[in-house]
Amino acid sequence: MKGKFKTTKRYRLTFVNENTFNAVWTIKLSRAKVWFLSLVTVAAITALILWMILATPMSNLLPGYLLPSQRAQHINNTLRVDSLSRLTEINSAYLNNIARILGDEEPDSIAAITETQPSVVSDTLIETSAAERKFVEQWSARERYNLSVLTPLAADAMSFHSPVAAAVPLNPGLSAHARVKTLHLRVPRNAAVTAIYRGTVTDVHYDDTAGGYAVTVQHPNNFISSYAGLGTLFVERGEKLQSGDAIGAAPAGKLELDIWHNGSSVNPLSVIAF
């Protein structure tokens, strides 16, 4: 018997000039070479697309590709545009009033300008139901008992002291059911206000309600103290304090003291002896 030989299939790609019918370019291909050239072509196209995305500004068109710094810059620019638009409206109203005055016309009144202001968007949250309010009351009553027991225990290992010498509480009968138990103190004018315990200053801002600056200090065991009504500040955010370090001065002779433990307001009279 004659042996059977399996020949390899080969292909030829020829480019012919139709005018002269001469072969311009010829390439011989096998099946393996066709697969190899196809893979090389796909890889080259993929590499070109990746290069265009990574090395050109086209990457900014992809959703979610912006760097955090670029995203923050875009947000700031958007807010700045809104502020500039608002400022432009105010300046336009001012110039219109000047033009009316120079033209012997009646200028716009404050009430008329106020009516043009955008109205505040109302809260669209659904009101709580009676069952939800009842559940919140029951939970608050249970947590109130837990806090009243655990807070003194947590404060036993800490020695809080009065923020101002000779301070007199103006509302000693703080309600135990109040959500925020702010203690109002009468202190000597320009008295130095000190930290009730060691901690770190976490916030410094101006409080319109208290009529002065407010300083918040984070203490150990999840205690937080806040002092409002300060005129002169001696600390800044991030500063480490020891018990008794000066925070500021109370020029008006009044001071608001708040103490929080685990996110709940604590009556300062229960942990500080005035």
C-alpha positions in Angstrom: 0.0 0.0 0.0 1.1 3.4 -0.8 1.4 5.7 2.2 -0.9 8.7 2.4 0.8 12.1 2.9 -1.1 15.1 4.2 0.1 18.2 2.6 0.0 21.6 4.4 -2.4 24.1 3.0 -0.8 27.2 1.8 -2.2 30.5 0.6 -0.9 33.2 -1.7 -2.0 36.9 -1.5 -1.2 38.7 -4.8 -1.7 42.3 -5.7 -2.1 42.8 -9.5 -2.0 46.0 -11.5 -5.2 45.9 -13.6 -3.7 48.1 -16.3 -0.7 45.9 -17.0 -1.9 42.6 -15.4 1.5 42.4 -13.7 1.9 41.1 -10.2 2.9 44.0 -8.0 3.3 42.2 -4.7 2.9 38.6 -3.6 3.0 37.0 -0.2 2.8 33.4 0.6 0.8 32.5 3.8 0.2 29.3 5.7 -2.5 28.8 8.3 -0.1 29.3 11.2 1.2 32.5 9.6 -2.4 33.8 9.1 -3.2 33.3 12.8 0.1 34.9 13.8 -0.5 38.0 11.6 -4.1 38.3 12.9 -2.9 38.2 16.5 -0.2 40.8 15.8 -2.7 43.1 14.1 -5.2 42.8 17.0 -2.4 43.5 19.6 -1.2 46.5 17.6 -4.7 48.0 17.4 -5.3 47.3 21.1 -1.9 48.9 22.0 -2.8 52.0 19.9 -6.1 52.4 21.6 -4.6 52.1 25.1 -1.9 54.6 24.2 -4.5 57.1 22.9 -6.5 56.7 26.2 -3.6 56.9 28.6 -1.3 59.3 26.9 -3.7 61.8 25.4 -6.5 64.1 26.8 -9.0 61.6 25.5 -8.8 59.9 28.9 -10.8 62.8 30.5 -13.8 61.8 28.4 -14.1 58.4 30.1 -16.6 58.3 33.0 -15.0 58.0 36.4 -11.4 58.4 35.1 -10.8 61.8 36.7 -8.2 61.9 39.5 -9.5 63.0 43.0 -7.6 66.3 42.6 -9.2 67.0 39.2 -12.6 66.1 40.5 -12.2 68.4 43.5 -11.0 71.2 41.1 -14.1 70.7 38.9 -16.4 70.9 41.9 -14.7 74.1 43.2 -14.9 75.6 39.7 -18.6 74.8 39.5 -19.2 76.4 42.9 -17.2 79.4 41.9 -19.3 79.8 38.7 -22.5 79.7 40.8 -21.0 82.4 43.1 -20.0 84.5 40.2 -23.5 84.2 38.7 -25.0 85.3 42.0 -22.5 88.2 42.2 -23.3 89.3 38.7 -27.0 89.4 39.5 -26.4 91.6 42.5 -24.1 93.9 40.5 -26.7 94.1 37.8 -29.4 95.1 40.3 -27.1 97.7 41.8 -26.3 99.2 38.4 -30.0 99.2 37.4 -30.8 101.1 40.6 -28.1 103.7 39.9 -29.5 104.1 36.3 -33.0 104.6 37.8 -31.7 107.2 40.2 -29.8 109.1 37.5 -32.8 109.0 35.3 -35.1 110.4 38.0 -36.9 107.1 38.3 -38.1 105.3 41.4 -35.4 102.8 42.4 -36.3 99.2 43.3 -37.1 98.7 47.0 -35.5 96.1 49.2 -38.8 94.2 49.2 -38.9 94.0 45.4 -35.3 92.8 45.3 -36.1 90.2 48.0 -39.0 88.8 45.9 -36.6 88.1 43.1 -34.4 85.9 45.3 -34.7 82.1 44.7 -37.0 80.4 47.2 -35.5 77.9 49.5 -36.2 74.3 48.4 -38.5 72.7 50.8 -37.6 69.5 52.5 -39.1 66.6 50.6 -38.5 63.9 53.2 -41.6 62.0 54.2 -42.9 62.9 57.7 -42.5 60.3 60.4 -45.5 58.2 61.2 -47.0 57.7 64.7 -45.4 54.2 65.0 -42.0 55.7 64.1 -42.3 58.4 66.7 -43.4 55.9 69.3 -40.4 53.7 68.5 -38.0 56.7 68.8 -39.5 57.7 72.2 -39.1 54.1 73.5 -35.5 53.9 72.2 -34.6 57.3 73.7 -36.1 56.3 77.1 -34.1 53.1 77.1 -30.8 54.8 76.0 -31.4 57.6 78.4 -31.3 55.1 81.3 -28.1 53.5 79.9 -26.3 56.8 79.4 -27.3 58.0 82.9 -25.6 54.9 84.3 -22.6 54.6 82.0 -21.6 58.2 81.7 -20.7 58.7 85.4 -18.8 55.4 85.3 -16.8 56.5 82.3 -16.1 59.9 84.0 -15.0 58.3 87.2 -11.5 57.6 85.7 -11.3 61.3 84.6 -11.1 64.4 86.7 -13.0 67.2 85.0 -12.8 70.7 86.4 -14.6 74.0 85.9 -13.5 75.8 82.7 -13.5 79.2 84.6 -12.8 79.9 88.2 -15.8 81.3 90.1 -18.2 80.3 87.3 -21.9 80.4 88.3 -24.4 78.1 86.4 -27.4 80.2 85.1 -29.5 77.1 84.4 -28.7 74.6 87.1 -32.1 72.8 86.6 -31.2 71.2 83.2 -33.9 68.8 82.1 -32.7 65.2 81.8 -35.0 64.8 78.8 -33.5 67.6 76.7 -31.6 66.5 73.6 -28.9 69.1 74.0 -27.9 69.9 77.6 -26.1 73.2 77.2 -24.9 74.8 80.4 -24.9 78.6 80.5 -22.3 80.0 82.9 -21.8 83.5 84.3 -18.1 84.2 84.5 -15.9 87.3 85.2 -15.4 89.5 82.2 -12.4 88.7 80.1 -11.9 85.6 82.3 -9.6 82.9 80.9 -11.4 79.8 79.8 -9.4 76.6 80.3 -9.8 73.0 79.1 -11.8 70.8 81.5 -9.5 67.8 80.7 -6.6 66.9 78.4 -7.5 66.4 74.7 -7.1 67.7 71.1 -8.7 70.7 69.5 -10.9 69.4 66.7 -12.9 72.5 65.6 -12.7 76.2 65.9 -15.4 78.4 64.3 -17.5 81.5 65.0 -20.9 80.9 66.5 -23.4 83.6 65.8 -25.9 82.3 68.4 -23.3 82.5 71.2 -21.9 85.8 70.0 -18.3 84.6 69.8 -16.0 81.8 68.8 -16.6 78.2 69.7 -13.9 75.6 70.4 -14.4 71.8 70.4 -12.0 69.5 72.2 -11.9 65.7 71.9 -11.1 64.0 75.2 -10.3 60.3 76.1 -13.1 57.8 76.6 -15.2 59.3 73.8 -15.8 62.6 75.7 -16.2 65.9 73.8 -16.4 69.3 75.3 -17.4 72.5 73.5 -16.9 76.1 74.7 -18.9 78.9 73.0 -18.9 82.7 73.5 -15.1 83.2 73.3 -13.7 86.6 72.1 -10.0 85.9 72.1 -8.6 82.5 71.0 -5.3 81.0 72.3 -5.5 77.7 70.5 -5.9 76.4 66.9 -7.3 73.3 65.3 -5.1 70.2 65.9 -3.4 71.6 69.0 -2.8 69.2 72.0 -4.1 70.5 75.3 -3.5 69.5 78.9 -6.1 69.9 81.7 -6.2 73.6 82.6 -4.6 74.9 79.5 -6.1 78.3 78.4 -8.4 78.1 75.4 -9.5 81.7 75.1 -11.2 84.6 77.0 -14.8 85.3 77.6 -15.2 89.1 77.1 -19.0 89.2 77.6 -19.0 87.5 80.9 -21.0 84.5 79.5 -19.9 81.1 78.5 -21.8 78.1 77.0 -20.5 74.7 77.9 -21.5 71.4 76.2 -20.2 67.9 77.0 -20.9 64.9 74.8 -20.2 61.2 75.4 -20.6 58.6 72.7 -22.5 61.1 70.6 -25.1 62.0 73.2 -25.3 65.2 75.2 -24.4 65.0 78.9 -25.4 67.4 81.7 -22.1 69.1 82.6 -23.4 69.4 86.2 -23.2 65.5 86.5 -19.5 65.4 85.8 -18.2 68.8 87.0 -18.5 70.3 90.4 -19.1 74.1 90.2 
